[in-house]
Amino acid sequence: MNKEILRLAIPNIISNISIPLLSTVDTMLMGRLSELHLGAVGIGAMIFNFIYWNFGFLRMGTTGITAQAFGKKDDSEIMQTLSRALLVALILAVMIFSLQIPFGKMSFYLMNISSEQYPLVEEYFYIRIWAAPATLGLFAMMGWFFGMQNAIFPLIITIFVNLVNILLSYFFVKILNWDVAGVAWGTVIAQYAGIVLSFFLFYGKYKTHLAQFSQKAMLQIDALKQYLTINRDIFIRTFCLTFAFGFFYSQSSVAGETVLAANVILLQFLNWMSYGVDGFAFASESLVGKYAGAKDQTNLKKAIRLSFVWGMILAVGFSLTYWIFGNELLYIFTDKENVIEASLPFLFWMIVFPVISTPCYIWDGVYIGLTASKAMRDTMLVALMIYILFYFLLKNGYGNHGLWAALLIFMGARGLIQWIYYARKLRVR
């Protein structure tokens, strides 16, 4: 079981780590221009996190359903799941294009963007929005590959996309002096390159599954309703999560440009940790789904237990790294001394976060594998209420420390509530 977990987790960790590497490069490029550029790209990226994370069900829901079909050896359902996911991705992309102007204006308002940053964030938003079809299509393809117990293709795709993105962003910003627009166009082009690569990889290994495709089966009402119901609950869960981080950015923006820039950098620390630990969460999605579909209770329990063991080992590694090298890591993101000085008092939170927040990431993987989307939704709603409550209790007396403490409580509460719910309602006896 350890070998099986690592076979899936290690490629996931490598591919996941390349994702914050991209945002790290964007932060480095903007952090050497000005606080305004750094904050603008941080806010712009958060707006798209808000959009795309909310549609993350295209990956998560597809992984769980595909993994269970894989465990049952149901080739028809495997293919129909992918076709339904791509259909939903296309519909959502059309909706995003249609609503981009009102959604953009609402987002700028809610993020408390200053008048100086507004044109930079606006430019970034209306360029990067053109990546929507490719980004959502990649969610569906990646989720399907994970469900098929294939972690290598997502690794290849993710590294390819991020290398293209990094190289183009550097070229556009440093050589062509496009500033914020350069970072945005780098992302757009890289996403389309990634979706083309994913189709080539699919055809190279899984083209025989195309014989199972049926338009009638894809649009079969009960199956489509089940897919949308699972994904509806994941959507609500993810909306709460993106709201929590959007709220964090919004309150950071209210505190001023320097605090916002400091928090944008410190969140990069959390991105590295979360994407690394997610490697084991993704492995648990695939394995839990497979063993649940095969009704193999012994291996199901073992997969859950060992996913937590490996996830916590990695979390401790991140905590030690931030404890020992935290000061030096700040200089990777910016050379602005005032931003670094503003960040230093909050490095303590980076050391604590990995250990406290890792359980909720692993539990997410377990719940996705079990397709327990309603439980994911309910536990997230409770944790979000706890987060907002503690923020308003702490904000006046503790300022930015209160904001970080509330976020930590939110992540810890998620894991604790998920564990309690699993123990009472979902545990395999």
TORDRENNU-748387 format. One record per residue (C-alpha): x, y, z; residue in three letters. Coordinates in nm, 2 decimals, always signed. Layout:
// residues N
u | v | w | code
X | Y | Z | ALA
...
// end
This chain:
// residues 429
u | v | w | code
+0.00 | +0.00 | +0.00 | MET
+0.29 | +0.24 | +0.08 | ASN
+0.43 | +0.17 | -0.27 | LYS
+0.09 | +0.23 | -0.43 | GLU
+0.04 | +0.56 | -0.24 | ILE
+0.39 | +0.68 | -0.33 | LEU
+0.35 | +0.57 | -0.70 | ARG
+0.05 | +0.81 | -0.72 | LEU
+0.17 | +1.08 | -0.47 | ALA
+0.52 | +1.15 | -0.59 | ILE
+0.43 | +1.25 | -0.94 | PRO
+0.14 | +1.45 | -0.79 | ASN
+0.37 | +1.63 | -0.55 | ILE
+0.62 | +1.71 | -0.83 | ILE
+0.34 | +1.84 | -1.06 | SER
+0.17 | +2.02 | -0.78 | ASN
+0.49 | +2.19 | -0.67 | ILE
+0.53 | +2.33 | -1.02 | SER
+0.20 | +2.52 | -0.97 | ILE
+0.32 | +2.75 | -0.69 | PRO
+0.65 | +2.77 | -0.87 | LEU
+0.45 | +2.96 | -1.14 | LEU
+0.29 | +3.20 | -0.89 | SER
+0.63 | +3.24 | -0.72 | THR
+0.79 | +3.35 | -1.06 | VAL
+0.50 | +3.59 | -1.11 | ASP
+0.55 | +3.73 | -0.76 | THR
+0.92 | +3.76 | -0.82 | MET
+0.87 | +3.95 | -1.15 | LEU
+0.61 | +4.19 | -1.01 | MET
+0.79 | +4.22 | -0.67 | GLY
+1.08 | +4.38 | -0.85 | ARG
+0.87 | +4.64 | -1.02 | LEU
+0.67 | +4.79 | -0.73 | SER
+0.43 | +4.72 | -0.44 | GLU
+0.14 | +4.82 | -0.67 | LEU
+0.24 | +4.56 | -0.93 | HIS
+0.29 | +4.29 | -0.67 | LEU
-0.04 | +4.36 | -0.50 | GLY
-0.23 | +4.39 | -0.83 | ALA
-0.11 | +4.05 | -0.96 | VAL
-0.18 | +3.90 | -0.62 | GLY
-0.54 | +4.03 | -0.62 | ILE
-0.59 | +3.94 | -0.99 | GLY
-0.47 | +3.59 | -0.93 | ALA
-0.70 | +3.55 | -0.63 | MET
-1.00 | +3.66 | -0.84 | ILE
-0.92 | +3.38 | -1.09 | PHE
-0.86 | +3.14 | -0.80 | ASN
-1.21 | +3.24 | -0.69 | PHE
-1.35 | +3.16 | -1.04 | ILE
-1.16 | +2.85 | -1.12 | TYR
-1.14 | +2.69 | -0.77 | TRP
-1.52 | +2.71 | -0.76 | ASN
-1.52 | +2.50 | -1.08 | PHE
-1.27 | +2.26 | -0.93 | GLY
-1.55 | +2.01 | -0.91 | PHE
-1.47 | +1.93 | -1.27 | LEU
-1.15 | +1.77 | -1.14 | ARG
-1.25 | +1.65 | -0.80 | MET
-1.59 | +1.51 | -0.89 | GLY
-1.46 | +1.35 | -1.21 | THR
-1.17 | +1.18 | -1.01 | THR
-1.41 | +1.02 | -0.76 | GLY
-1.67 | +0.90 | -1.01 | ILE
-1.40 | +0.77 | -1.26 | THR
-1.20 | +0.60 | -0.98 | ALA
-1.51 | +0.41 | -0.86 | GLN
-1.60 | +0.31 | -1.22 | ALA
-1.24 | +0.20 | -1.26 | PHE
-1.27 | -0.01 | -0.95 | GLY
-1.59 | -0.17 | -1.09 | LYS
-1.42 | -0.22 | -1.43 | LYS
-1.71 | -0.03 | -1.60 | ASP
-1.55 | +0.10 | -1.92 | ASP
-1.87 | +0.26 | -2.05 | SER
-1.91 | +0.47 | -1.73 | GLU
-1.54 | +0.56 | -1.74 | ILE
-1.58 | +0.71 | -2.09 | MET
-1.92 | +0.88 | -2.02 | GLN
-1.78 | +1.05 | -1.71 | THR
-1.51 | +1.22 | -1.92 | LEU
-1.75 | +1.32 | -2.19 | SER
-1.99 | +1.47 | -1.93 | ARG
-1.71 | +1.65 | -1.76 | ALA
-1.59 | +1.81 | -2.09 | LEU
-1.95 | +1.90 | -2.18 | LEU
-2.00 | +2.08 | -1.85 | VAL
-1.66 | +2.25 | -1.89 | ALA
-1.75 | +2.39 | -2.23 | LEU
-2.09 | +2.52 | -2.10 | ILE
-1.92 | +2.69 | -1.80 | LEU
-1.66 | +2.85 | -2.02 | ALA
-1.93 | +3.01 | -2.24 | VAL
-2.10 | +3.14 | -1.92 | MET
-1.78 | +3.29 | -1.80 | ILE
-1.72 | +3.47 | -2.13 | PHE
-2.08 | +3.60 | -2.13 | SER
-2.06 | +3.74 | -1.77 | LEU
-1.70 | +3.86 | -1.77 | GLN
-1.78 | +4.23 | -1.75 | ILE
-2.03 | +4.23 | -1.46 | PRO
-1.82 | +3.96 | -1.28 | PHE
-1.50 | +4.16 | -1.32 | GLY
-1.66 | +4.48 | -1.19 | LYS
-1.81 | +4.30 | -0.89 | MET
-1.48 | +4.13 | -0.81 | SER
-1.29 | +4.46 | -0.82 | PHE
-1.54 | +4.62 | -0.59 | TYR
-1.54 | +4.33 | -0.34 | LEU
-1.16 | +4.31 | -0.33 | MET
-1.13 | +4.67 | -0.21 | ASN
-0.89 | +4.76 | -0.49 | ILE
-0.73 | +5.10 | -0.45 | SER
-0.76 | +5.35 | -0.73 | SER
-0.39 | +5.32 | -0.81 | GLU
-0.41 | +4.94 | -0.85 | GLN
-0.75 | +4.93 | -1.03 | TYR
-0.61 | +4.97 | -1.39 | PRO
-0.34 | +4.71 | -1.33 | LEU
-0.59 | +4.45 | -1.19 | VAL
-0.84 | +4.53 | -1.47 | GLU
-0.58 | +4.48 | -1.74 | GLU
-0.48 | +4.14 | -1.59 | TYR
-0.83 | +4.02 | -1.55 | PHE
-0.96 | +4.10 | -1.90 | TYR
-0.66 | +3.93 | -2.06 | ILE
-0.65 | +3.62 | -1.84 | ARG
-1.02 | +3.55 | -1.88 | ILE
-0.95 | +3.42 | -2.23 | TRP
-0.79 | +3.11 | -2.08 | ALA
-1.13 | +2.99 | -1.94 | ALA
-1.21 | +2.71 | -2.19 | PRO
-0.86 | +2.56 | -2.17 | ALA
-0.84 | +2.59 | -1.79 | THR
-1.18 | +2.42 | -1.73 | LEU
-1.10 | +2.16 | -1.99 | GLY
-0.78 | +2.08 | -1.82 | LEU
-0.97 | +2.03 | -1.49 | PHE
-1.18 | +1.76 | -1.65 | ALA
-0.89 | +1.59 | -1.82 | MET
-0.67 | +1.59 | -1.51 | MET
-0.95 | +1.46 | -1.29 | GLY
-1.02 | +1.18 | -1.53 | TRP
-0.65 | +1.08 | -1.55 | PHE
-0.63 | +1.07 | -1.17 | PHE
-0.94 | +0.85 | -1.16 | GLY
-0.77 | +0.61 | -1.40 | MET
-0.49 | +0.58 | -1.14 | GLN
-0.26 | +0.76 | -1.38 | ASN
-0.05 | +1.03 | -1.20 | ALA
+0.21 | +1.05 | -1.48 | ILE
+0.00 | +1.23 | -1.74 | PHE
-0.10 | +1.50 | -1.50 | PRO
+0.27 | +1.54 | -1.40 | LEU
+0.37 | +1.58 | -1.77 | ILE
+0.09 | +1.82 | -1.84 | ILE
+0.14 | +2.04 | -1.53 | THR
+0.51 | +2.07 | -1.57 | ILE
+0.47 | +2.15 | -1.94 | PHE
+0.21 | +2.42 | -1.88 | VAL
+0.41 | +2.58 | -1.60 | ASN
+0.74 | +2.58 | -1.79 | LEU
+0.57 | +2.74 | -2.09 | VAL
+0.40 | +2.99 | -1.86 | ASN
+0.72 | +3.08 | -1.68 | ILE
+0.93 | +3.12 | -2.00 | LEU
+0.66 | +3.33 | -2.17 | LEU
+0.59 | +3.55 | -1.86 | SER
+0.97 | +3.61 | -1.82 | TYR
+1.00 | +3.70 | -2.19 | PHE
+0.69 | +3.92 | -2.20 | PHE
+0.78 | +4.11 | -1.88 | VAL
+1.16 | +4.13 | -1.89 | LYS
+1.22 | +4.15 | -2.27 | ILE
+0.91 | +4.31 | -2.40 | LEU
+0.83 | +4.52 | -2.09 | ASN
+0.46 | +4.42 | -2.09 | TRP
+0.44 | +4.43 | -1.71 | ASP
+0.11 | +4.29 | -1.58 | VAL
-0.01 | +4.21 | -1.93 | ALA
+0.29 | +3.99 | -1.99 | GLY
+0.21 | +3.77 | -1.69 | VAL
-0.15 | +3.74 | -1.80 | ALA
-0.07 | +3.65 | -2.16 | TRP
+0.19 | +3.39 | -2.04 | GLY
-0.09 | +3.21 | -1.85 | THR
-0.34 | +3.22 | -2.13 | VAL
-0.11 | +3.08 | -2.40 | ILE
+0.03 | +2.81 | -2.16 | ALA
-0.32 | +2.69 | -2.07 | GLN
-0.41 | +2.63 | -2.43 | TYR
-0.08 | +2.45 | -2.49 | ALA
-0.17 | +2.23 | -2.20 | GLY
-0.52 | +2.13 | -2.32 | ILE
-0.38 | +2.04 | -2.66 | VAL
-0.11 | +1.82 | -2.49 | LEU
-0.37 | +1.65 | -2.27 | SER
-0.57 | +1.54 | -2.58 | PHE
-0.26 | +1.40 | -2.75 | PHE
-0.18 | +1.20 | -2.43 | LEU
-0.53 | +1.07 | -2.40 | PHE
-0.54 | +0.96 | -2.77 | TYR
-0.20 | +0.79 | -2.74 | GLY
-0.30 | +0.57 | -2.44 | LYS
-0.68 | +0.56 | -2.41 | TYR
-0.81 | +0.59 | -2.77 | LYS
-0.97 | +0.25 | -2.74 | THR
-1.21 | +0.40 | -2.48 | HIS
-1.35 | +0.62 | -2.76 | LEU
-1.54 | +0.31 | -2.88 | ALA
-1.74 | +0.34 | -2.56 | GLN
-1.86 | +0.69 | -2.63 | PHE
-2.23 | +0.74 | -2.67 | SER
-2.40 | +1.08 | -2.70 | GLN
-2.72 | +0.92 | -2.57 | LYS
-2.54 | +0.78 | -2.27 | ALA
-2.36 | +1.10 | -2.20 | MET
-2.69 | +1.29 | -2.19 | LEU
-2.87 | +1.02 | -1.99 | GLN
-3.08 | +1.22 | -1.74 | ILE
-3.02 | +1.01 | -1.42 | ASP
-2.65 | +0.98 | -1.47 | ALA
-2.61 | +1.34 | -1.57 | LEU
-2.82 | +1.44 | -1.26 | LYS
-2.60 | +1.23 | -1.04 | GLN
-2.28 | +1.39 | -1.18 | TYR
-2.42 | +1.74 | -1.14 | LEU
-2.55 | +1.67 | -0.79 | THR
-2.21 | +1.55 | -0.67 | ILE
-2.05 | +1.85 | -0.83 | ASN
-2.31 | +2.09 | -0.70 | ARG
-2.21 | +2.00 | -0.34 | ASP
-1.84 | +2.02 | -0.43 | ILE
-1.91 | +2.36 | -0.59 | PHE
-2.07 | +2.50 | -0.27 | ILE
-1.78 | +2.36 | -0.06 | ARG
-1.52 | +2.52 | -0.29 | THR
-1.71 | +2.84 | -0.30 | PHE
-1.68 | +2.86 | +0.08 | CYS
-1.30 | +2.79 | +0.05 | LEU
-1.24 | +3.05 | -0.21 | THR
-1.46 | +3.30 | -0.02 | PHE
-1.24 | +3.24 | +0.29 | ALA
-0.92 | +3.32 | +0.10 | PHE
-1.09 | +3.60 | -0.10 | GLY
-1.20 | +3.75 | +0.24 | PHE
-0.84 | +3.72 | +0.36 | PHE
-0.71 | +3.92 | +0.05 | TYR
-0.98 | +4.17 | +0.09 | SER
-0.90 | +4.24 | +0.45 | GLN
-0.53 | +4.25 | +0.37 | SER
-0.60 | +4.52 | +0.10 | SER
-0.79 | +4.73 | +0.35 | VAL
-0.48 | +4.72 | +0.58 | ALA
-0.28 | +4.90 | +0.31 | GLY
-0.05 | +4.82 | +0.02 | GLU
+0.25 | +4.71 | +0.23 | THR
+0.05 | +4.47 | +0.44 | VAL
-0.12 | +4.34 | +0.13 | LEU
+0.22 | +4.28 | -0.04 | ALA
+0.35 | +4.11 | +0.27 | ALA
+0.05 | +3.88 | +0.29 | ASN
+0.07 | +3.80 | -0.08 | VAL
+0.42 | +3.68 | -0.03 | ILE
+0.35 | +3.48 | +0.29 | LEU
+0.06 | +3.31 | +0.11 | LEU
+0.31 | +3.17 | -0.13 | GLN
+0.46 | +2.98 | +0.16 | PHE
+0.12 | +2.82 | +0.22 | LEU
+0.08 | +2.75 | -0.16 | ASN
+0.40 | +2.55 | -0.16 | TRP
+0.28 | +2.36 | +0.14 | MET
-0.07 | +2.30 | +0.03 | SER
+0.02 | +2.19 | -0.32 | TYR
+0.28 | +1.95 | -0.18 | GLY
+0.05 | +1.79 | +0.07 | VAL
-0.22 | +1.77 | -0.20 | ASP
+0.00 | +1.51 | -0.37 | GLY
-0.11 | +1.27 | -0.09 | PHE
-0.46 | +1.40 | -0.10 | ALA
-0.48 | +1.33 | -0.47 | PHE
-0.34 | +0.98 | -0.41 | ALA
-0.61 | +0.91 | -0.15 | SER
-0.88 | +1.03 | -0.40 | GLU
-0.77 | +0.77 | -0.65 | SER
-0.71 | +0.49 | -0.41 | LEU
-1.01 | +0.55 | -0.19 | VAL
-1.23 | +0.57 | -0.50 | GLY
-1.09 | +0.26 | -0.65 | LYS
-1.12 | +0.05 | -0.33 | TYR
-1.47 | +0.19 | -0.26 | ALA
-1.58 | +0.09 | -0.61 | GLY
-1.43 | -0.25 | -0.57 | ALA
-1.58 | -0.28 | -0.21 | LYS
-1.24 | -0.37 | -0.08 | ASP
-1.28 | -0.25 | +0.28 | GLN
-0.95 | -0.37 | +0.41 | THR
-0.74 | -0.18 | +0.16 | ASN
-0.98 | +0.12 | +0.18 | LEU
-0.90 | +0.16 | +0.55 | LYS
-0.53 | +0.11 | +0.50 | LYS
-0.52 | +0.36 | +0.22 | ALA
-0.68 | +0.63 | +0.44 | ILE
-0.46 | +0.56 | +0.74 | ARG
-0.13 | +0.56 | +0.54 | LEU
-0.23 | +0.87 | +0.34 | SER
-0.24 | +1.06 | +0.67 | PHE
+0.09 | +0.92 | +0.78 | VAL
+0.27 | +1.04 | +0.47 | TRP
+0.09 | +1.37 | +0.46 | GLY
+0.19 | +1.46 | +0.81 | MET
+0.56 | +1.36 | +0.74 | ILE
+0.56 | +1.60 | +0.45 | LEU
+0.39 | +1.87 | +0.66 | ALA
+0.66 | +1.85 | +0.93 | VAL
+0.92 | +1.88 | +0.66 | GLY
+0.76 | +2.21 | +0.54 | PHE
+0.74 | +2.34 | +0.90 | SER
+1.11 | +2.28 | +0.96 | LEU
+1.21 | +2.44 | +0.63 | THR
+1.01 | +2.75 | +0.70 | TYR
+1.15 | +2.76 | +1.06 | TRP
+1.52 | +2.74 | +0.94 | ILE
+1.51 | +2.92 | +0.61 | PHE
+1.20 | +3.15 | +0.64 | GLY
+1.40 | +3.48 | +0.64 | ASN
+1.60 | +3.38 | +0.33 | GLU
+1.29 | +3.26 | +0.14 | LEU
+1.14 | +3.61 | +0.17 | LEU
+1.42 | +3.75 | -0.05 | TYR
+1.32 | +3.51 | -0.33 | ILE
+0.99 | +3.70 | -0.37 | PHE
+1.10 | +4.06 | -0.34 | THR
+1.39 | +4.29 | -0.29 | ASP
+1.18 | +4.57 | -0.13 | LYS
+1.31 | +4.60 | +0.23 | GLU
+0.99 | +4.76 | +0.36 | ASN
+0.79 | +4.46 | +0.24 | VAL
+1.03 | +4.21 | +0.39 | ILE
+1.03 | +4.40 | +0.72 | GLU
+0.65 | +4.39 | +0.72 | ALA
+0.65 | +4.01 | +0.65 | SER
+0.90 | +3.91 | +0.93 | LEU
+0.66 | +3.94 | +1.23 | PRO
+0.42 | +3.69 | +1.06 | PHE
+0.67 | +3.41 | +0.97 | LEU
+0.57 | +3.23 | +1.29 | PHE
+0.24 | +3.15 | +1.13 | TRP
+0.41 | +2.98 | +0.83 | MET
+0.58 | +2.74 | +1.07 | ILE
+0.26 | +2.64 | +1.24 | VAL
+0.03 | +2.62 | +0.93 | PHE
+0.16 | +2.30 | +0.77 | PRO
+0.10 | +2.08 | +1.07 | VAL
-0.24 | +2.22 | +1.17 | ILE
-0.38 | +2.24 | +0.82 | SER
-0.26 | +1.92 | +0.65 | THR
-0.54 | +1.69 | +0.79 | PRO
-0.81 | +1.89 | +0.61 | CYS
-0.63 | +1.84 | +0.28 | TYR
-0.61 | +1.46 | +0.33 | ILE
-0.97 | +1.44 | +0.45 | TRP
-1.07 | +1.62 | +0.13 | ASP
-0.91 | +1.35 | -0.07 | GLY
-1.08 | +1.08 | +0.13 | VAL
-1.43 | +1.24 | +0.09 | TYR
-1.38 | +1.29 | -0.28 | ILE
-1.28 | +0.92 | -0.32 | GLY
-1.60 | +0.82 | -0.13 | LEU
-1.80 | +1.08 | -0.34 | THR
-1.92 | +1.21 | +0.00 | ALA
-1.98 | +1.55 | -0.15 | SER
-2.27 | +1.65 | +0.08 | LYS
-2.05 | +1.58 | +0.38 | ALA
-1.77 | +1.79 | +0.23 | MET
-2.02 | +2.08 | +0.18 | ARG
-2.16 | +2.06 | +0.53 | ASP
-1.83 | +2.04 | +0.71 | THR
-1.70 | +2.33 | +0.51 | MET
-2.00 | +2.55 | +0.59 | LEU
-1.95 | +2.50 | +0.97 | VAL
-1.57 | +2.57 | +0.94 | ALA
-1.64 | +2.89 | +0.74 | LEU
-1.87 | +3.02 | +1.01 | MET
-1.60 | +2.96 | +1.27 | ILE
-1.35 | +3.15 | +1.06 | TYR
-1.57 | +3.46 | +1.02 | ILE
-1.66 | +3.45 | +1.39 | LEU
-1.29 | +3.44 | +1.51 | PHE
-1.19 | +3.70 | +1.26 | TYR
-1.43 | +3.96 | +1.40 | PHE
-1.33 | +3.85 | +1.76 | LEU
-0.96 | +3.90 | +1.69 | LEU
-0.93 | +4.18 | +1.43 | LYS
-0.95 | +4.48 | +1.66 | ASN
-0.70 | +4.36 | +1.92 | GLY
-0.46 | +4.18 | +1.70 | TYR
-0.47 | +4.33 | +1.35 | GLY
-0.29 | +4.12 | +1.09 | ASN
-0.20 | +3.86 | +1.35 | HIS
-0.57 | +3.82 | +1.41 | GLY
-0.63 | +3.77 | +1.04 | LEU
-0.37 | +3.50 | +1.02 | TRP
-0.49 | +3.34 | +1.34 | ALA
-0.85 | +3.32 | +1.21 | ALA
-0.73 | +3.16 | +0.89 | LEU
-0.53 | +2.90 | +1.09 | LEU
-0.84 | +2.83 | +1.30 | ILE
-1.04 | +2.78 | +0.99 | PHE
-0.80 | +2.52 | +0.84 | MET
-0.77 | +2.34 | +1.17 | GLY
-1.15 | +2.34 | +1.23 | ALA
-1.20 | +2.19 | +0.88 | ARG
-0.98 | +1.89 | +0.96 | GLY
-1.13 | +1.84 | +1.30 | LEU
-1.49 | +1.86 | +1.18 | ILE
-1.42 | +1.63 | +0.89 | GLN
-1.27 | +1.37 | +1.13 | TRP
-1.57 | +1.39 | +1.36 | ILE
-1.81 | +1.35 | +1.07 | TYR
-1.62 | +1.06 | +0.92 | TYR
-1.60 | +0.88 | +1.26 | ALA
-1.97 | +0.91 | +1.31 | ARG
-2.12 | +0.87 | +0.96 | LYS
-1.87 | +0.75 | +0.70 | LEU
-1.62 | +0.52 | +0.87 | ARG
-1.59 | +0.17 | +0.73 | VAL
-1.65 | -0.07 | +1.02 | ARG
// end
